[in-house]
């Protein structure tokens, strides 16, 4: 059991320091600000606080800032990466989580500055170093984006 984990594999909130220890992403590509809850091998609820300070809002779109859909999917994938690394006990190993495929993406509601984007990711299947996930990005009780995605856990490329 790791710090903050109970006997059922449930973990309470994790702050940005814990996320930084699990993911290699850094500003401006880190798109997970907090983990609200996680059940190892099952699911995670993470949060992205969307602010006007995001660099992509300068050009997407001037006068009507909307978070690009591909970045919402990336935020879901990063939450899935936190879940995979924690579930497989790979924290501190240097392993990376690589996208392999994205299926059934649907964009339902625009995400704008000031929104709290709730990232709900569930593991559908795990085989060795490959995980299949289902993700839903929510704005309160409204669905913003949904998709399924597959990722591989591997060593970083050699120099």
JORA-V327845 format. One line per field, one symbol per residue. ss: DSSP state (H for helix, E for strand, L for the rest). phi: phi as a letter, one per 40 degrees, with the letter a starting at -180 (. if undefined). psi: psi as a letter, one per 40 degrees, with the letter a starting at -180 (. if undefined). Layout:
BEGIN
ss = ???
phi = ???
psi = ???
END
This chain:
BEGIN
ss = LLLLELLLLEELLELHHHHHHHLLLLLLLLLLLEEEEEELLLEEEEEEELLLLLHHHHLLLLLLLLLLHHHHHHHHHHHHHHHHHHHLLLLLLLLEEEEEEEEEEEELLLLLLLLEEEEEEEEEEEELLEEEEEEEEEELLEEEEEEEEEEEEELLLLL
phi = .cdgbbccgcbcdbcccccccbbccbdcccbbcabcaabdgbaabbbbccbcccccccbbbdgacbcddcccccccccccccccccccgbdgcgcbbbdbabbgcbbbacbbdgcbccbbbbccabbfbbbbbbbbbbbgcbccabababbbcaccccc
psi = hiheiaeeehiaihadddddedieiiheehehdihdiihieciihihhhhieehdeedegiheghhhhdddddddddddddddddddefeheeeiihhhdihifhhhdhihiieihhhhhhhhdihhbehhhihihhigbehhdiiiiiiihhiiiii.
END
